[in-house]
Amino acid sequence: MIIRVGLLLLSIGIVLASLSSVSITHHYEQNISFSRSYSIDVSPLMINPELSISYKGTAEVSVEHDGRTENFTVPAFIPLSEGNYQISVLKESSHVKFVNSTLPPTKCDNSTTRLVPVNVTSNVTAKLIFSGVKTTLYGEQWTFGGIVLIVVGIIIELLNILKKGIKL
């Protein structure tokens, strides 16, 4: 069995050049609910990552990335870049809700029902959105390597054809 090195290099070069230009495009959403803080890792392979933060009422959140901290009033829409994001709730509004509560009977009284005030808060909701995933991290290098392999493969195949042609 004869392996034609030129054609092998040519085919590997075509695959590398093709992979560098391919991406998987599909709209992705990940819903996150948290009360105090949450950490998100954004991959460099994500295409157009964005974070949408919402809350039932008003809230202020802090977003830390690469040593920088920014405060946002919710609702907020934040474009993301590669790296780790730490999201913390700074302030949130709560509302008082009155709940019927039955108190245990005492020696003098039967059980009584009273309205008891309760502070109600809800979780902050975040939605991580990105529009696709790249198949390679350094596409330009993959393309360059593929083109080099294609050229080398063609040269080797041409030399083999010329060598066979001279022997005839």
C-alpha positions in Angstrom: 0.0 0.0 0.0 1.5 3.3 -1.1 0.8 6.4 0.9 0.8 9.5 -1.1 2.2 12.1 1.3 1.4 15.0 -0.9 -2.3 14.1 -1.1 -2.4 13.4 2.6 -1.0 16.9 3.4 -3.3 18.5 0.9 -6.4 16.9 2.5 -5.3 17.8 6.0 -4.7 21.4 4.8 -8.2 21.5 3.4 -9.7 20.3 6.6 -7.8 22.8 8.7 -8.7 25.7 6.4 -12.4 24.6 6.5 -12.5 24.2 10.3 -11.2 27.7 10.8 -14.1 29.2 9.0 -16.9 27.1 10.5 -19.0 28.1 13.5 -22.2 26.6 15.0 -24.8 29.3 14.9 -27.8 28.8 17.1 -29.5 31.1 19.6 -28.7 29.9 23.1 -30.2 31.2 26.4 -29.5 30.1 29.9 -31.8 31.4 32.7 -30.2 32.0 36.1 -31.9 32.9 39.3 -30.0 34.1 42.4 -30.5 36.1 45.5 -27.1 37.4 46.6 -24.3 36.6 44.1 -23.5 34.5 41.1 -20.4 33.7 39.0 -20.5 33.3 35.2 -17.6 32.0 33.1 -17.7 33.3 29.5 -15.8 31.1 27.0 -13.7 32.7 24.2 -15.5 30.4 21.8 -18.9 32.0 22.5 -20.2 34.4 19.7 -21.8 37.7 20.9 -22.3 36.8 24.6 -24.7 39.1 26.4 -26.3 39.2 29.9 -29.8 40.5 30.6 -30.6 41.1 34.3 -34.2 41.6 35.6 -36.0 41.9 38.9 -39.5 42.2 40.1 -39.2 45.8 41.4 -36.0 47.8 41.6 -32.5 46.5 42.3 -28.9 47.5 41.9 -26.3 44.9 41.0 -22.6 45.0 40.9 -20.7 43.2 38.0 -17.0 42.5 38.5 -14.8 41.5 35.6 -11.0 41.7 35.2 -10.6 43.7 38.4 -13.2 46.3 37.3 -16.5 46.7 39.0 -19.5 48.4 37.5 -22.9 49.0 39.1 -26.1 48.7 37.1 -29.7 49.5 37.9 -31.9 46.6 37.0 -33.2 45.9 34.3 -29.8 45.9 32.6 -28.4 44.5 29.4 -24.7 43.9 29.4 -22.5 42.8 26.5 -19.9 40.4 27.7 -16.3 39.5 26.8 -14.2 36.5 27.6 -13.5 35.8 31.3 -15.2 35.3 34.7 -18.0 37.6 35.9 -19.1 38.0 39.5 -22.6 39.4 39.9 -23.7 40.6 43.3 -26.9 42.2 44.4 -26.2 45.6 46.2 -29.7 46.9 46.9 -33.1 45.5 46.2 -36.6 46.7 46.9 -38.9 44.6 49.0 -42.6 45.0 49.7 -44.5 44.2 52.8 -47.2 41.6 52.6 -49.6 40.8 55.3 -50.1 37.2 56.0 -52.8 35.6 58.2 -51.1 33.8 61.1 -52.7 31.7 63.8 -51.1 32.2 67.1 -51.1 29.4 69.7 -53.7 29.6 72.5 -52.7 31.1 75.8 -54.0 30.4 79.3 -56.6 33.2 79.0 -57.4 33.1 75.3 -58.3 30.7 72.6 -56.2 30.8 69.5 -56.3 34.0 67.5 -55.6 34.9 64.0 -53.7 38.1 63.2 -52.3 39.8 60.1 -48.5 39.7 60.4 -46.3 41.9 58.2 -43.7 40.0 56.2 -40.9 41.5 54.0 -41.1 39.8 50.6 -38.1 39.8 48.3 -37.6 37.8 45.1 -34.6 36.5 43.3 -32.7 38.4 40.6 -33.1 36.8 37.3 -30.3 36.8 34.7 -30.4 35.5 31.2 -27.1 34.5 29.5 -27.6 34.8 25.7 -25.1 34.0 22.9 -25.7 33.5 19.2 -23.3 30.5 18.5 -20.0 28.8 19.1 -16.8 29.0 17.2 -15.1 25.6 16.4 -11.6 26.9 16.8 -10.1 29.6 19.1 -7.4 31.0 16.8 -9.0 30.8 13.3 -6.4 32.9 11.5 -3.6 30.5 12.6 -5.6 27.5 11.5 -6.3 29.0 8.1 -2.6 29.9 7.6 -1.6 26.4 8.6 -4.1 24.9 6.3 -2.9 27.0 3.4 0.7 26.1 4.1 -0.2 22.4 4.1 -2.2 22.7 0.9 0.8 24.4 -0.9 3.3 21.8 0.4 1.0 19.0 -0.6 0.6 20.3 -4.1 4.3 20.8 -4.5 5.0 17.2 -3.3 2.4 15.8 -5.6 3.7 17.8 -8.6 7.3 16.6 -7.9 6.0 13.0 -7.7 4.2 13.5 -11.1 7.3 15.0 -12.7 9.5 12.2 -11.3 7.2 9.5 -12.7 7.1 11.4 -16.0 10.9 11.4 -16.4 11.2 7.7 -15.7 8.8 6.8 -18.6 
